[in-house]
């Protein structure tokens, strides 16, 4: 466990912890997790640090103070006063190494989310990408949602699979084979949005396939929709 000092960073750390804690409620709100599974993390701006959910703590019991601060290798970090922004009594999520690997190798990423949401995980169990047959998928994912390789939990193998799969994709989501979806974003809220959207399109495309073969969207139209949504849509 390493230590860092500084008063200005305390406010930043506390803001990130509050945000990360609050975003976990969105996972339960949209039915993306059960029991203690799943996690949200966020990069700490200006520091080689991240904040992530503690391992094995129920969502209803989470508080900002319980969010664990680690370096970008997943090692818990404490400040001058451990109770202020470090919590050495709680272990970080079992997926911490994967999140940390993503932050080290994808500097544009500010948030990572992992869920076991039912429909997206069902596609992952089949090792099958979700085809881009919805304009909503074109907007958010810029194409199909790809499948990453099988990897065991415990080291950064999952993170390596995420990075290698997404490096040539517009998608902020990847279905890790036999495991479940991981999503990334410019910040933690964007990554949570991607997780919500991933489950929604996984469900819709699954239902569509029960009725027949969904109609593909022309790649040119996908590219146009993606460019518009990413640069024009919204406020």
C-alpha positions as CSV (number, residue, x, y, z in Angstrom):
1,X,0.0,0.0,0.0
2,X,1.5,3.4,-1.0
3,X,0.9,6.8,0.4
4,X,0.5,10.3,-1.1
5,X,0.2,13.7,0.5
6,X,-1.4,17.0,-0.3
7,X,-4.4,19.1,0.7
8,X,-5.7,20.2,-2.7
9,X,-6.1,16.6,-3.8
10,X,-8.4,15.7,-0.9
11,X,-11.2,17.8,-2.4
12,X,-10.7,16.2,-5.8
13,X,-10.7,12.7,-4.3
14,X,-13.8,13.3,-2.3
15,X,-15.7,14.6,-5.3
16,X,-14.7,11.6,-7.3
17,X,-15.7,9.2,-4.5
18,X,-19.1,10.9,-4.2
19,X,-19.7,10.6,-8.0
20,X,-18.6,7.0,-8.2
21,X,-20.7,6.0,-5.2
22,X,-23.8,7.8,-6.6
23,X,-23.4,6.1,-10.1
24,X,-23.6,2.7,-8.5
25,X,-27.2,3.4,-7.8
26,X,-27.8,3.8,-11.5
27,X,-26.7,0.2,-12.0
28,X,-29.4,-1.1,-9.6
29,X,-31.9,1.4,-11.0
30,X,-31.6,-0.1,-14.5
31,X,-31.4,-3.7,-13.3
32,X,-27.8,-4.2,-14.5
33,X,-26.5,-6.0,-11.4
34,X,-27.5,-8.3,-8.7
35,X,-26.2,-8.8,-5.1
36,X,-22.7,-7.3,-5.0
37,X,-21.6,-8.0,-8.6
38,X,-20.5,-5.2,-10.9
39,X,-18.6,-2.0,-10.4
40,X,-18.0,1.6,-11.5
41,X,-14.6,3.3,-11.4
42,X,-13.3,6.7,-12.3
43,X,-9.9,8.2,-13.1
44,X,-8.8,11.0,-10.7
45,X,-8.1,14.1,-12.8
46,X,-4.5,15.1,-12.9
47,X,-3.3,12.1,-10.9
48,X,-2.2,8.5,-11.6
49,X,-5.1,7.4,-9.4
50,X,-8.5,5.8,-9.7
51,X,-11.5,5.3,-7.4
52,X,-13.5,2.0,-7.5
53,X,-16.2,0.2,-5.5
54,X,-15.0,-2.0,-2.6
55,X,-15.3,-5.8,-3.0
56,X,-18.3,-7.6,-1.6
57,X,-20.2,-4.6,-0.2
58,X,-23.9,-4.5,-0.9
59,X,-25.1,-1.6,-3.1
60,X,-27.6,-0.4,-0.5
61,X,-24.7,0.0,2.0
62,X,-22.3,1.9,-0.2
63,X,-21.1,5.3,1.0
64,X,-18.6,7.7,-0.6
65,X,-16.1,7.0,2.2
66,X,-16.1,3.3,1.3
67,X,-14.9,3.9,-2.3
68,X,-11.3,2.7,-2.6
69,X,-8.5,4.8,-4.0
70,X,-5.8,2.9,-5.9
71,X,-3.0,3.7,-8.2
72,X,-3.2,2.7,-11.8
73,X,-1.8,-0.8,-11.0
74,X,-4.6,-1.4,-8.5
75,X,-2.6,-0.9,-5.4
76,X,-4.6,0.9,-2.6
77,X,-3.3,4.4,-1.8
78,X,-3.8,6.4,1.4
79,X,-3.3,10.1,2.2
80,X,-2.1,11.9,5.3
81,X,-5.2,10.8,7.2
82,X,-6.4,7.5,5.9
83,X,-10.0,8.2,6.8
84,X,-10.0,11.3,4.6
85,X,-9.5,9.7,1.2
86,X,-8.0,6.3,1.7
87,X,-9.8,3.4,3.3
88,X,-7.2,0.6,4.0
89,X,-9.8,-1.5,5.8
90,X,-11.7,-2.3,2.5
91,X,-10.3,-4.2,-0.4
92,X,-11.0,-2.9,-3.9
93,X,-13.2,-4.7,-6.4
94,X,-11.9,-8.0,-7.7
95,X,-12.0,-6.3,-11.2
96,X,-9.6,-3.6,-10.1
97,X,-6.6,-4.9,-12.1
98,X,-8.8,-4.9,-15.3
99,X,-9.9,-1.3,-14.7
100,X,-6.4,-0.1,-13.9
101,X,-5.0,-1.7,-17.1
102,X,-7.6,0.1,-19.2
103,X,-6.6,3.5,-17.6
104,X,-2.9,2.8,-18.2
105,X,-3.4,2.0,-21.8
106,X,-6.3,4.2,-22.8
107,X,-5.5,7.7,-21.6
108,X,-8.7,9.1,-23.1
109,X,-10.8,6.9,-20.8
110,X,-12.1,8.5,-17.6
111,X,-14.5,5.9,-16.4
112,X,-15.0,2.1,-16.6
113,X,-18.1,0.0,-15.7
114,X,-18.6,-3.7,-15.4
115,X,-21.9,-5.4,-15.1
116,X,-23.5,-8.9,-15.5
117,X,-26.6,-7.5,-17.1
118,X,-28.8,-10.4,-18.3
119,X,-29.1,-9.9,-22.1
120,X,-25.6,-8.5,-22.7
121,X,-24.1,-11.3,-20.6
122,X,-26.2,-13.9,-22.6
123,X,-24.5,-12.6,-25.8
124,X,-21.1,-12.9,-24.1
125,X,-21.9,-16.5,-23.1
126,X,-22.4,-17.3,-26.7
127,X,-19.2,-15.4,-27.7
128,X,-21.3,-13.5,-30.2
129,X,-21.0,-9.8,-31.1
130,X,-24.3,-7.8,-31.1
131,X,-24.9,-6.8,-34.7
132,X,-25.6,-3.2,-35.5
133,X,-29.3,-3.4,-36.7
134,X,-30.6,-0.4,-34.8
135,X,-30.1,3.3,-35.4
136,X,-29.6,3.7,-31.6
137,X,-26.6,1.3,-31.9
138,X,-25.2,3.4,-34.7
139,X,-25.5,6.5,-32.6
140,X,-24.0,5.2,-29.4
141,X,-21.7,2.4,-30.5
142,X,-20.8,3.3,-34.1
143,X,-21.3,-0.3,-35.2
144,X,-21.6,-3.8,-33.6
145,X,-20.7,-4.4,-30.0
146,X,-17.6,-6.7,-30.2
147,X,-16.7,-9.7,-28.2
148,X,-13.4,-9.9,-26.2
149,X,-11.5,-13.0,-25.4
150,X,-12.0,-15.3,-22.5
151,X,-9.9,-14.3,-19.5
152,X,-9.6,-15.3,-15.9
153,X,-10.3,-12.8,-13.0
154,X,-7.4,-11.9,-10.7
155,X,-4.8,-10.1,-12.9
156,X,-4.9,-7.7,-15.8
157,X,-5.8,-10.3,-18.4
158,X,-9.3,-9.0,-18.7
159,X,-8.0,-5.4,-19.1
160,X,-5.7,-6.5,-21.8
161,X,-8.6,-8.2,-23.7
162,X,-10.7,-5.0,-23.3
163,X,-8.0,-2.7,-24.7
164,X,-7.1,-5.0,-27.6
165,X,-10.7,-5.4,-28.6
166,X,-11.7,-1.8,-28.4
167,X,-8.6,-0.2,-29.9
168,X,-9.9,-0.7,-33.5
169,X,-13.6,-0.1,-32.6
170,X,-15.9,2.9,-32.1
171,X,-17.8,0.9,-29.5
172,X,-17.5,2.0,-25.8
173,X,-18.7,-1.5,-24.9
174,X,-17.1,-5.0,-25.1
175,X,-18.6,-8.3,-24.2
176,X,-15.9,-10.4,-22.5
177,X,-16.5,-14.0,-23.5
178,X,-18.3,-16.1,-20.9
179,X,-18.1,-13.1,-18.5
180,X,-20.1,-10.0,-19.3
181,X,-20.0,-6.4,-20.6
182,X,-17.4,-3.8,-19.8
183,X,-17.9,-0.2,-20.9
184,X,-15.7,2.8,-21.0
185,X,-16.3,6.6,-21.4
186,X,-14.7,10.0,-21.2
187,X,-15.9,10.0,-17.6
188,X,-17.7,7.5,-15.3
189,X,-21.2,8.8,-16.1
190,X,-20.6,8.2,-19.8
191,X,-19.4,4.7,-19.1
192,X,-22.6,4.0,-17.0
193,X,-24.7,5.4,-19.9
194,X,-22.9,3.0,-22.3
195,X,-23.7,0.1,-19.9
196,X,-27.4,1.0,-19.8
197,X,-27.5,1.3,-23.6
198,X,-25.6,-1.9,-24.1
199,X,-28.2,-3.9,-22.1
200,X,-31.0,-2.2,-23.9
201,X,-29.8,-3.0,-27.4
202,X,-28.8,-6.5,-26.4
203,X,-32.4,-7.1,-25.2
204,X,-33.9,-5.5,-28.3
205,X,-31.8,-7.4,-30.8
206,X,-32.4,-10.7,-29.0
207,X,-36.2,-10.1,-29.2
208,X,-35.9,-9.1,-32.9
209,X,-34.1,-12.4,-33.7
210,X,-36.9,-14.4,-32.2
211,X,-39.2,-12.8,-34.8
212,X,-36.8,-13.3,-37.7
213,X,-33.5,-12.1,-39.0
214,X,-33.0,-8.4,-38.2
215,X,-32.2,-6.1,-41.2
216,X,-28.6,-4.8,-41.3
217,X,-27.8,-1.1,-41.6
218,X,-25.6,0.0,-44.4
219,X,-22.1,0.9,-43.0
220,X,-22.2,4.3,-44.7
221,X,-25.4,5.1,-42.8
222,X,-23.9,3.8,-39.5
223,X,-20.9,6.1,-40.0
224,X,-23.2,9.1,-40.7
225,X,-25.4,8.4,-37.7
226,X,-22.5,8.0,-35.4
227,X,-20.8,11.2,-36.6
228,X,-24.0,13.2,-36.1
229,X,-24.8,11.8,-32.7
230,X,-21.3,12.3,-31.4
231,X,-20.8,15.8,-32.6
232,X,-24.3,17.4,-33.1
233,X,-26.9,15.7,-30.9
234,X,-28.0,17.2,-27.6
235,X,-27.1,20.5,-25.9
